[in-house]
Amino acid sequence: MYSPPGAVLIIAPSTLYRYGLELTLQQAWPALDLMLTADACQAPALLRRHAYRLVVVDGLLPDPPLPQLLELLRLARPAQPVLLLAGQRQPAALRHLLSTQLPAVALVPRHAAPEAILLATAQLLDTTPALARLDEACLATRRLPHSGPATPFSRRELEVLRLVVADHCNQEIADQLCLSVRTVESHRRALLQKAGARTLLGLAVQAVREGWIAA
């Protein structure tokens, strides 16, 4: 994999969430080169071969375990800035590791509001002008009502939406929520209609940008 100077490496499974994250970053920094890998095991070798402006890690990667992956990245390139997108609840051992041994790793909740992810990215990229613009946008966002769909999602629809963005199929969603597949299909149609989206990818991008699935 060729790494252009100043590229950002995204280590994440090929999910709708990753596509939404890519589009969000590309809109904020159109000239930024994004390199992608779904195989976390090859990431340390990539870092040994190339320096990246930033490495973004999806905390839901199945293997290797997150503390081990972060340690391997540190050994491969000790000063590498890393943005970790993870769930809000992290094991105490991982929190201790982040605070004491991995100061170059910034932790942001995986489903934080988009402006929080963009601000963390801007700080790690050290893009001062972009950071100022994003900060102004965040202040404006906090002064405005929350941007949601024209017709609010129900609690069950939000549960389905979270699993859709995580790329679970209808049967997996049905199993996790104790629903029938037909009911899941009905919820998905309602989500598309309420969001005004034509495809699941479009729905996922909106969900990430608007913070509809914020933890």
C-alpha positions as CSV (number, residue, x, y, z in Angstrom):
1,M,0.0,0.0,0.0
2,Y,1.5,3.4,-1.1
3,S,1.2,6.1,1.5
4,P,1.4,9.7,0.1
5,P,3.1,12.2,2.3
6,G,0.7,13.5,4.9
7,A,-1.9,10.7,4.4
8,V,-4.3,9.6,7.1
9,L,-4.6,5.9,7.7
10,I,-8.1,4.6,8.7
11,I,-8.0,1.2,10.4
12,A,-11.7,0.1,10.4
13,P,-13.8,-2.7,9.0
14,S,-15.6,-2.0,5.8
15,T,-18.9,-0.9,7.3
16,L,-21.4,1.8,6.6
17,Y,-20.0,3.6,9.6
18,R,-16.6,3.8,8.0
19,Y,-18.0,5.1,4.8
20,G,-19.8,7.8,6.7
21,L,-16.6,8.7,8.5
22,E,-14.7,8.9,5.3
23,L,-17.2,11.2,3.7
24,T,-17.2,13.4,6.8
25,L,-13.4,13.8,6.8
26,Q,-13.3,14.4,3.1
27,Q,-15.8,17.2,3.3
28,A,-13.9,18.9,6.0
29,W,-10.4,18.4,4.4
30,P,-11.0,17.8,0.6
31,A,-7.2,17.6,-0.1
32,L,-6.5,15.0,2.6
33,D,-5.4,11.6,1.4
34,L,-7.2,8.8,3.2
35,M,-5.6,5.3,3.2
36,L,-7.8,2.5,4.3
37,T,-7.3,-1.0,5.8
38,A,-9.8,-3.4,7.3
39,D,-7.0,-5.7,8.5
40,A,-5.7,-4.3,11.8
41,C,-3.0,-7.0,11.9
42,Q,-1.1,-5.4,9.0
43,A,-1.3,-1.9,10.5
44,P,1.9,-2.1,12.5
45,A,3.8,-3.1,9.3
46,L,2.3,-0.1,7.5
47,L,3.5,2.2,10.2
48,R,7.0,0.8,10.1
49,R,7.1,1.5,6.3
50,H,5.4,4.9,6.3
51,A,4.8,7.9,8.5
52,Y,1.2,9.1,8.6
53,R,-0.2,12.5,9.7
54,L,-2.8,10.6,11.7
55,V,-4.0,7.1,12.3
56,V,-7.7,6.6,13.0
57,V,-8.7,3.4,14.7
58,D,-12.2,2.0,14.9
59,G,-12.5,0.5,18.4
60,L,-14.9,-2.2,17.2
61,L,-12.2,-4.0,15.3
62,P,-12.5,-7.7,16.3
63,D,-8.8,-8.6,16.3
64,P,-6.3,-8.1,17.7
65,P,-7.6,-6.9,21.1
66,L,-7.6,-3.1,21.3
67,P,-4.9,-2.7,24.0
68,Q,-2.6,-5.1,22.1
69,L,-3.2,-3.2,18.8
70,L,-2.4,0.2,20.3
71,E,0.7,-1.2,21.9
72,L,1.8,-2.6,18.5
73,L,1.2,0.7,16.8
74,R,3.3,2.5,19.5
75,L,6.2,0.1,19.1
76,A,6.0,0.5,15.3
77,R,6.1,4.3,15.4
78,P,6.3,5.7,19.0
79,A,5.3,9.3,18.2
80,Q,2.5,8.5,15.8
81,P,-0.7,10.5,16.6
82,V,-3.7,8.1,16.9
83,L,-7.4,8.9,17.1
84,L,-9.3,6.1,18.8
85,L,-13.1,5.9,18.1
86,A,-14.4,3.6,20.8
87,G,-17.4,3.0,23.0
88,Q,-17.9,5.2,26.1
89,R,-17.3,2.4,28.5
90,Q,-13.7,1.2,28.4
91,P,-12.0,-1.3,30.7
92,A,-10.0,0.2,33.5
93,A,-6.8,-1.4,32.0
94,L,-7.3,0.3,28.7
95,R,-8.0,3.7,30.4
96,H,-4.8,3.3,32.4
97,L,-2.9,2.4,29.3
98,L,-4.1,5.4,27.4
99,S,-3.4,7.8,30.3
100,T,0.1,6.6,31.2
101,Q,1.7,4.9,28.3
102,L,0.0,6.1,25.2
103,P,-0.2,9.9,25.5
104,A,-0.3,10.3,21.6
105,V,-3.7,8.5,21.5
106,A,-6.8,10.6,21.7
107,L,-10.0,8.9,22.7
108,V,-13.4,10.0,21.3
109,P,-16.6,8.1,21.7
110,R,-17.4,6.2,18.5
111,H,-20.8,7.8,18.1
112,A,-19.9,11.2,19.4
113,A,-21.4,14.2,17.5
114,P,-19.6,14.8,14.2
115,E,-18.1,18.1,15.3
116,A,-16.4,16.4,18.3
117,I,-14.7,14.0,15.9
118,L,-13.8,16.7,13.5
119,L,-12.3,18.9,16.3
120,A,-10.2,16.1,17.7
121,T,-9.0,15.3,14.1
122,A,-8.1,19.0,13.5
123,Q,-6.2,19.1,16.8
124,L,-4.2,16.0,16.0
125,L,-3.5,17.2,12.4
126,D,-2.6,20.6,13.9
127,T,-4.6,22.4,11.2
128,T,-5.1,25.7,13.1
129,P,-7.3,27.5,10.5
130,A,-9.5,24.4,10.1
131,L,-9.7,24.1,13.9
132,A,-10.9,27.7,14.2
133,R,-13.6,27.2,11.6
134,L,-14.7,24.0,13.2
135,D,-14.8,25.6,16.6
136,E,-17.0,28.4,15.3
137,A,-19.3,25.8,13.7
138,C,-19.5,23.9,17.0
139,L,-20.5,27.0,18.9
140,A,-23.1,27.7,16.3
141,T,-24.4,24.2,16.5
142,R,-24.7,24.4,20.3
143,R,-26.8,27.6,19.9
144,L,-29.2,25.8,17.4
145,P,-31.8,23.1,18.2
146,H,-30.6,19.6,17.6
147,S,-30.8,18.7,13.9
148,G,-33.0,15.6,13.7
149,P,-35.2,14.1,11.0
150,A,-38.5,15.9,10.2
151,T,-40.4,13.1,11.9
152,P,-38.6,11.9,15.0
153,F,-37.3,8.3,15.2
154,S,-38.8,6.0,17.8
155,R,-36.7,4.4,20.4
156,R,-36.9,1.1,18.6
157,E,-36.0,2.7,15.2
158,L,-32.9,4.2,16.8
159,E,-31.9,0.7,18.1
160,V,-32.3,-0.6,14.6
161,L,-30.4,2.3,13.1
162,R,-27.4,1.7,15.4
163,L,-27.2,-1.9,14.2
164,V,-27.8,-0.9,10.5
165,V,-24.8,1.5,10.7
166,A,-22.7,-1.3,12.3
167,D,-23.5,-3.3,9.2
168,H,-25.7,-6.0,10.8
169,C,-28.0,-7.9,8.4
170,N,-31.8,-8.1,9.0
171,Q,-31.5,-11.5,10.6
172,E,-28.8,-10.4,13.0
173,I,-30.8,-7.3,14.0
174,A,-33.9,-9.4,14.5
175,D,-31.9,-11.8,16.7
176,Q,-30.4,-9.0,18.9
177,L,-33.6,-7.1,19.4
178,C,-35.9,-10.2,19.6
179,L,-37.9,-9.1,16.6
180,S,-39.1,-10.8,13.4
181,V,-37.2,-10.1,10.2
182,R,-40.4,-8.6,8.7
183,T,-40.6,-6.1,11.6
184,V,-36.9,-5.2,11.1
185,E,-37.6,-4.6,7.4
186,S,-40.5,-2.3,8.3
187,H,-38.3,-0.3,10.7
188,R,-35.6,0.1,8.0
189,R,-38.2,1.4,5.5
190,A,-39.5,3.8,8.2
191,L,-35.9,5.0,8.8
192,L,-35.3,5.7,5.1
193,Q,-38.6,7.5,4.8
194,K,-38.1,9.7,7.9
195,A,-34.5,10.6,7.0
196,G,-35.3,11.3,3.4
197,A,-32.6,8.9,2.3
198,R,-32.7,6.6,-0.7
199,T,-30.1,4.1,0.3
200,L,-28.7,2.6,3.5
201,L,-25.4,4.2,2.8
202,G,-27.0,7.6,2.6
203,L,-28.9,6.9,5.8
204,A,-25.6,5.9,7.6
205,V,-23.8,9.0,6.4
206,Q,-26.6,11.2,7.7
207,A,-26.7,9.3,11.0
208,V,-23.0,9.8,11.6
209,R,-23.0,13.5,10.5
210,E,-26.1,14.5,12.5
211,G,-25.3,12.5,15.6
212,W,-28.5,10.5,15.5
213,I,-26.8,7.5,17.0
214,A,-24.8,9.4,19.6
215,A,-23.9,7.1,22.6
